[in-house]
Amino acid sequence: MDKLNFALIGCGRIASKHATAIENLESANLVAVCDPREERAAEYAKRFNIPWYRDYHDMLQNQKDIDVVNILTESGNHAKNAIDVAKYGKHLIVEKPMALSLDDADKMIKTCDENNSRLFVVKQNRYNIPIKKLREALEQGRFGKLIMGTIRVRWCRRQDYYDQDAWRGTWTMDGGVLANQASHHLDLLEWMMGDVESVYAKTMTALANIEVEDTGVAILKFTNGALGIVEATTATRPIDTEGSISILGEKGMVEVGGFALNEIKTWQFEDKRPEDDEILEKHKTNPPNVYGFGHIEYLKDAIECVKSGKKALVDGLEGRKSLELIHAIYESAETGKEVPLRFKSQKCRLGEKNNG
């Protein structure tokens, strides 16, 4: 198994990063693409000189050499696509969020287990060099007692972004800034700070003409006693400003910012070590001019997991954690109450099915 053969389902905005990452990996081949919009699939087929399909069942029945399928469709279709593909015994890489409803996420995990399909949920920012250094410091105990974790997403998405496709900005197929743009940041916050005990949130639709929120804030209480702050909006004007995470402990503080969690802004510890200067000199940012760096590193690790059988950094169960947190945030925003995790949803509309 020198190389794994990949196929893409969905040739929209994110597909370019996946295709380019596969192209840059010696251990991977892109062998097919699929999209119901013929012009999208044909464009990738021409670029990589590979077959294209409009129906993924046709693709999987005709090309037995496919090892891994990347699900890059609308968020509301991830679960159906993944469950269908898993029944062919293929390994799965699913873009965030893995699903919109927790029931669908559970069905995905169960179906993959039953068919010996590895399920990987894309959280490529975990592979950013500054984030990896932050995680290492955390695992070394350099923060001591954790006090507070904060994420900020201050991005600009104007009406024309939501008007590109009918599914954008809907509860049934997309969700708002918290389910979409901030899902990576919420994943990192929980990964760094630990399990969430409860959440209290407020959301609003400030500028965009959409069903869902374009702005949200939340206060989190973690099981270790620390607090968390979430600030997320696509109503920043005139341009994207920030995507950041900061971790405060009794013995130090780190902030990773930039546009996309790609630059160390603050690195301060009471127990200053020689490697701190090296981190700030050599590992402050991701390598320049590497398009899709996080996706390349993510796919490289997924390939290694398939080949060696090692545990994935973000499998289905790990991917479900941030989805459950997103649901709790929406539940709190709808009810106006503090919501404990491990709750039974009553008001959360994310992933709701159309009536009729």
PEQUIZI-V635627 format. One record per backbone hydrogen bond with DSSP energy under -1.0 kcal/mol. CO is the residue of the C=O (numbers start at 0). NH is the residue of the N-H. E is the energy in kcal/mol with one decimal. If there is no record, write none. Layout:
CO/NH/E
CO/NH/E
This chain:
3/28/-2.4
4/66/-2.4
4/67/-2.4
5/30/-3.0
6/69/-2.9
7/33/-1.9
8/71/-3.1
13/17/-1.4
14/18/-3.0
15/19/-2.5
16/20/-2.2
17/21/-2.6
18/22/-2.3
19/23/-1.4
21/24/-1.4
24/27/-1.4
26/3/-2.4
28/5/-3.9
31/7/-1.8
32/52/-1.9
33/9/-3.4
36/39/-1.1
36/40/-1.7
37/41/-2.8
38/42/-1.5
39/43/-1.5
40/44/-2.4
41/45/-2.3
42/46/-1.9
43/47/-2.3
44/48/-1.1
44/49/-1.6
50/32/-1.4
52/34/-2.2
54/58/-1.7
55/59/-2.5
56/60/-2.2
57/61/-2.1
58/62/-2.2
62/65/-1.0
66/90/-2.3
67/6/-1.8
68/92/-2.4
69/8/-2.8
70/94/-2.1
73/76/-2.3
74/77/-1.1
76/80/-2.4
77/81/-2.9
78/82/-2.8
79/83/-2.4
80/84/-2.4
81/85/-2.7
82/86/-1.2
84/87/-1.8
84/89/-1.1
85/88/-2.1
90/68/-2.7
91/119/-2.7
92/70/-2.9
93/121/-2.9
100/104/-1.9
101/105/-2.4
102/106/-2.1
103/107/-2.3
104/108/-2.2
105/109/-2.4
106/110/-2.7
107/111/-2.4
108/112/-2.2
109/113/-2.3
110/114/-1.3
111/116/-2.7
112/115/-1.1
117/91/-3.3
119/93/-3.1
122/125/-1.8
123/126/-1.8
124/127/-1.2
127/131/-2.5
128/132/-2.2
129/133/-2.0
130/134/-2.6
131/135/-2.3
132/136/-2.1
133/137/-2.0
134/138/-2.6
135/139/-1.7
136/141/-2.2
137/140/-1.5
142/250/-2.1
144/249/-2.2
146/226/-2.2
147/247/-3.0
148/228/-2.4
149/245/-2.5
150/230/-1.8
151/243/-2.6
152/232/-2.5
153/240/-2.9
153/241/-1.6
154/235/-2.1
157/160/-1.3
157/161/-1.1
158/162/-2.0
164/167/-1.1
166/169/-1.3
168/210/-1.4
168/211/-1.2
169/173/-1.7
169/174/-3.1
170/350/-2.8
172/75/-1.9
175/179/-2.4
176/181/-3.2
179/182/-1.0
181/185/-2.5
182/186/-1.9
183/187/-2.1
184/188/-2.4
185/189/-2.2
186/190/-2.3
187/191/-2.4
188/192/-2.6
189/193/-2.1
194/222/-2.5
196/340/-2.3
197/220/-2.5
198/338/-3.2
199/218/-2.8
201/216/-2.7
203/213/-1.5
203/214/-1.7
207/209/-1.4
212/176/-1.6
213/233/-2.7
214/203/-2.5
215/231/-2.6
216/201/-2.4
217/229/-2.5
218/199/-2.2
219/227/-2.5
220/196/-3.3
220/197/-1.7
221/224/-2.1
225/221/-2.8
226/148/-2.0
227/219/-2.7
228/150/-2.4
229/217/-1.9
230/152/-2.6
231/215/-2.9
232/154/-2.5
233/156/-2.5
241/153/-3.0
242/260/-1.9
243/151/-1.9
244/255/-3.0
245/149/-2.5
246/253/-2.0
247/146/-2.9
247/147/-1.7
250/269/-2.6
251/248/-2.9
252/267/-2.6
253/246/-2.7
254/264/-2.9
254/265/-1.7
255/244/-2.5
256/261/-1.6
256/262/-1.2
257/242/-2.4
261/285/-1.0
262/256/-3.2
265/254/-2.1
267/252/-2.8
269/271/-1.4
272/275/-1.7
274/278/-2.6
275/279/-2.1
276/280/-1.6
277/281/-3.4
278/282/-1.7
283/263/-2.5
289/292/-1.3
291/295/-2.3
292/296/-2.4
293/297/-2.4
294/298/-2.8
295/299/-2.2
296/300/-1.8
297/301/-2.3
298/302/-2.5
299/303/-1.8
300/304/-2.2
301/305/-2.2
302/306/-2.4
303/307/-2.8
304/308/-2.4
313/120/-2.2
314/318/-2.7
315/319/-1.8
319/323/-2.5
320/324/-1.9
321/325/-2.3
322/326/-2.2
323/327/-2.1
324/328/-2.2
325/329/-2.3
326/330/-2.6
327/331/-2.3
328/332/-2.4
329/333/-2.2
330/334/-2.2
331/335/-2.6
338/198/-2.1
348/351/-2.2
